[in-house]
Amino acid sequence: MRNQTDFSSRIGVRAVTAGVVISFTTMILLMSLIAALGLWDFYLDEMAHASSSFWIAMTIAWSFSMFVAGAVAALAARSQTIIEGVLNALAASCGSYLLFGMASLFFAPRVVVSLLNMASPQLFLRGFIADLLGFALAIYGGIVAVHFEQHSFEGFRKGRKYFATNP
């Protein structure tokens, strides 16, 4: 029987990095779509006064990118148990938060400072809800990926056994 506390074989830096890169790429693509649909109707300096449709679209884009990050990290690590998938998803989501935070500070420091100085509590509540939803969906993405991995591996084993006995 396998030791349930030994996670070292299924949690990896490469898998987490893949999840973070996919999350960043997905977010950029979805932000481009949001701009193309006309929901991005403000300048970055006026982000604190953005429309509700922008914040809804941002929440959906962020949540979807975090779900994808969790799923990719768990799949890339070939997680076999729920805890392994959740840990890979958590690491990928934390890495995504760090990457987006560093990118924001590097590319738009004035925007970050103006958001922190001028933003209302309602804006911070929107951000908290979006982040909480993204975090939960990242964990769910890891769980979904584990179930997919278990079922695909089981099907592979059954197929290999069938073809071995029926040439």
Residue pairs with C-beta under 8 A, 6 or more apart in sequence:
4 81
4 83
7 83
7 84
7 87
10 77
10 78
10 79
10 80
10 81
10 84
10 88
11 77
11 79
11 84
11 87
11 88
11 91
12 76
12 77
12 88
14 76
15 72
15 73
15 74
15 75
15 76
15 77
15 88
15 92
16 73
16 77
16 88
16 91
16 92
16 95
17 95
18 72
18 73
18 76
19 69
19 70
19 72
19 73
19 76
19 88
19 89
19 91
19 92
19 93
19 95
19 96
20 69
20 92
20 95
20 96
20 99
22 65
22 68
22 69
22 72
23 65
23 66
23 68
23 69
23 72
23 92
23 93
23 96
23 99
24 65
24 96
24 99
24 100
24 103
26 61
26 64
26 65
26 68
26 69
27 61
27 62
27 65
27 100
30 60
30 61
30 64
30 65
31 40
31 58
31 61
33 61
34 40
34 54
34 57
34 58
34 61
37 57
39 51
39 53
39 54
39 57
40 54
41 50
41 51
41 54
42 49
42 50
42 51
42 54
44 108
44 111
45 110
45 111
45 114
47 111
47 114
47 115
48 114
48 115
48 118
48 119
48 120
48 123
55 126
55 130
58 130
59 126
59 129
59 130
59 133
59 134
62 130
62 131
62 133
62 134
63 130
63 133
63 134
63 137
64 137
65 96
65 134
66 93
66 96
66 134
66 135
66 137
66 138
66 141
67 134
67 137
67 138
67 140
67 141
68 141
69 89
69 92
69 93
69 96
69 138
69 141
70 85
70 88
70 89
70 90
70 92
70 93
70 137
70 138
70 139
70 140
70 141
70 142
70 145
71 89
71 141
71 142
71 144
71 145
72 92
72 141
72 145
73 88
73 89
73 91
73 92
73 142
73 145
74 84
74 85
74 88
74 89
74 141
74 142
74 143
74 145
74 146
74 149
75 145
75 148
75 149
76 88
77 84
77 85
77 88
78 149
79 85
79 88
79 142
79 145
79 146
79 149
80 146
80 149
80 150
80 153
81 146
82 143
82 146
84 146
85 142
85 143
85 145
85 146
85 149
86 139
86 142
86 143
87 142
88 142
89 138
89 139
89 141
89 142
89 143
89 145
90 138
90 139
90 142
92 138
92 142
93 134
93 135
93 138
93 139
96 138
97 131
104 111
104 112
105 112
115 123
